[in-house]
Amino acid sequence: MQQVLELRASNAHRWMACPGQPRAVTDMVDTAGGAADLGTVAHALLETMLRLDLPADEIDRYADKAILKKIGNRDASHILVDDEMMKGVSHALDYVRGYLAVHKKAKFDIECTLDATPFVGYTSGGTGDVMLLDLPRELVLVDYKNGVQHVEHEDNKQLLIYGLGALNKYSKEIKPDTKFRFTIVQPNSRKGGAPVRESVYTYEQLMLFAAEAADAAKAAHRKNAPRVAGDHCTFCRAAGSCKTLAERAVAVASLEFADIGADMTLRDPLSLRPQDIAKVMDSASMLKNWITAVEGEATKRMLGGKKIPGYKLVGSITHRKWDDIDKVTMLTKKLATVDLFEELAPRVILSPSRMEKRLGRKRDGMPTLLGKLLKRITHGTAQPRVAPEDDTRKPYVVGQEFGG
């Protein structure tokens, strides 16, 4: 029986460029980071505002609140809605509300399951943030991006897979002259520019992409599907163990190093020709991502009990936090004056370090309250980090928590 591979829309730019990628990540856990969790909370805020039909100027009712208690099996109650998140989500709200105001007959759908399997030939698809349906004239797919990594709107494989899923979902209302408008709303892009970017496709163009996606899916399911290195390797779970990416990284690094071997000697940048500098700069992101991926692979292997010569695992620095924000807030409100409480909890209670600094002031501090609050401080769990064997920190022990 042929193995069914993961061909999600969000990874389409990878599996369509690298046929071997889906099989390489089959048994790997998709561990989302802090930025991904922030994005999940931002999407939940957008969904809540739209489902409750709340105007954008009421978004601050969720300020400093936890929209989600959990993300998967991870606690998310510490991720609070802040000003930056509200400002970003407001861009998406304004776009959706503006479109509906102009196109009176248009309908909208939120968090839509979009199944592109009939067109791709293998299980594929994802969840669209917002669908604006002015059919049969136009279908608009709005994708909110909370992160800073710039997302291109032209030839965006994720949105095109979503488009195929939308074509499948709304097939009865779509005609050959229906336009498909793909909209990226990304207010925090490090490239700056307009927060809203659009591309428009015809039905025929979407069908041409469907054929391209089907060919890529078929190639991914072939035995010994090749790996292909490129910009799509960024954030790939298999990057740290990818021989193809490693070979490309070494080839690129040969410009930056005089000798690739046991002792890598850095070339003096003054000796590089302008075209060499351009090549190194063009590949800098890929090199950094590869090194990060290798460090991740080293961490995974060392956690599994394997040795990496010359290196060990240590615990990351942990930061102090309150063990129970509600109890700390109640204690502070009980013992502090009204004016002092407003200073210590302008919207949410101050962090332990800022609280200690304020209540420890000689002029107008409050040592009694500070003493009680210090008992409510705890530390997060240290994460494993690769470090040289001669690092002075204690070795990391699996399952052991470290204080900061």
Number of C-alpha atoms within 10 A of each C-alpha: 3 7 8 12 18 20 24 21 25 18 18 25 17 25 25 22 18 21 22 21 28 27 22 18 16 15 8 10 8 10 8 9 8 10 11 13 16 18 16 18 23 25 21 17 22 24 18 15 19 19 11 8 10 12 13 19 9 10 20 14 9 15 17 15 16 17 21 17 14 15 13 7 7 9 11 18 13 14 19 19 21 15 12 12 21 19 16 21 25 20 17 25 22 13 15 18 15 11 15 17 11 9 13 9 10 16 13 15 14 17 14 16 15 22 24 27 17 14 20 24 15 18 16 25 28 21 17 23 19 22 20 20 21 21 18 16 15 19 26 23 25 24 23 25 24 23 17 14 12 14 15 12 19 15 13 16 20 19 26 25 29 27 29 26 27 24 23 17 16 14 12 10 14 22 14 10 12 18 21 23 19 24 22 23 24 26 25 20 17 11 10 11 11 11 16 17 16 15 15 15 16 15 17 13 12 18 15 11 19 21 14 13 25 18 14 19 24 14 18 25 18 13 10 11 17 14 20 19 22 16 13 17 23 18 14 19 21 20 25 21 16 20 14 14 21 18 12 18 21 14 12 18 20 16 17 21 16 14 14 15 8 6 9 13 12 14 14 10 11 8 9 14 10 11 9 14 16 12 15 19 12 12 18 15 13 22 21 13 20 24 16 16 22 18 16 19 17 22 20 13 13 18 16 10 10 11 13 15 8 9 15 23 25 22 23 17 15 16 14 14 15 21 14 11 16 12 13 19 18 11 14 20 16 12 13 15 11 11 8 18 16 14 15 21 15 10 11 15 20 18 16 19 11 12 17 19 12 18 19 17 11 9 7 10 15 17 14 11 17 18 13 13 19 14 10 15 15 17 16 16 17 19 16 21 17 20 18 14 15 9 13 9 14 11 16 20 13 14 8 10 15 18 14 14
